[in-house]
């Protein structure tokens, strides 16, 4: 329930605070009295796009705040938001606030903590329904239509059971997807291992062959040194003058 509405420097309003009692409240007045301004202020509070032109002439900013009394009747969406943001009601009351500055920028808060315009819209849809010509009405929302239908059919228990089963189905589908992925990974690994075994079989590896290969590698690595030594030996054996000189140097 809307308990209190405060408007400061908005449109033609300087400062006003309205307390709403329990039950049905009516605000009446002739054309131009400011009824639409109150609705505009509430729309701003519920997340409508801000407009610096809405600020009262001669002022730097406009502020709209409202207190909603929820008591123990907290809508699930609002309860989840408060829990996720570590917020709590103040004696059952929820405070929303929105300010607009002359540069067109705006700020918002929920329970005194900074919030986004999207947060105001999320909570505002659960708190107020502004029904007027060309304005949004909750009955046009397919989600709300389903809620009304479920309430009319008194099938809350069946709906909750269905939601639980649906979550289980989603979990099983995710598990099945993961198992299929694991199976595909295992098949690819098996194919690779089979290929590796085939290659090893074709290589016809023998016991001790690694030592022989290591020796061949050492021999190839010292090829240049062996070549130089053989060239020197050939020169010495042929007894050339160069060889004799080289032999004398040894």
Buried (B, 14 or more C-beta within 10 A) or exposed (E): BBBBBBBBBBBEBEEBEBEBEEEEEEEEEEEEEBEEBBBBBBBBBBBBEBEBEBBBEEEEBBBBBBBBBBEEEBEEEBEEBBEEEEBEBEEEBBBBBBBBBEEEEBBBBBBEEEBEBEBBEBBBBBBBBBEEEEEEEBEEEEEBEEEEEEEEEEEEEEEEEEEEEEEEEEEEEEEEEEEEEEEEEEEEEEEEEEEEEEEEEEEEEEEEEEEEEEEEEEEEEEEEEEEEEEEBEEBBEEEEEEBEEEEEEE
